């Protein structure tokens, strides 16, 4: 089966402490790898200001995951859990050309 390269960008609330942010990132990295993702690259983009308010926040911490997977199980599980988690404001997933 052909592997697809994905990129997930998500925004974490700016008011959580550094230890909680690190635990959140590790948890979501593990969710993706546990669901079949390989070649995981996890990068912190730091705090950035928004063009408009999101849930009464004017800034957030951006984080990017890039990985390869044979199916969309990792993407689906990340999306499901990120909508439940109150610390993530938004997420966006895109398929990348190889």
Buried (B, 14 or more C-beta within 10 A) or exposed (E): EEBBBBBBBBBBBBEBEEEEBEEBBEEBBEBBBEBBBEEBEBEEEEEEEEEEEBEEBEBBBBBEBBBBBEEBBBBEBBBEBBEEBEBBBBBEBEEEEE
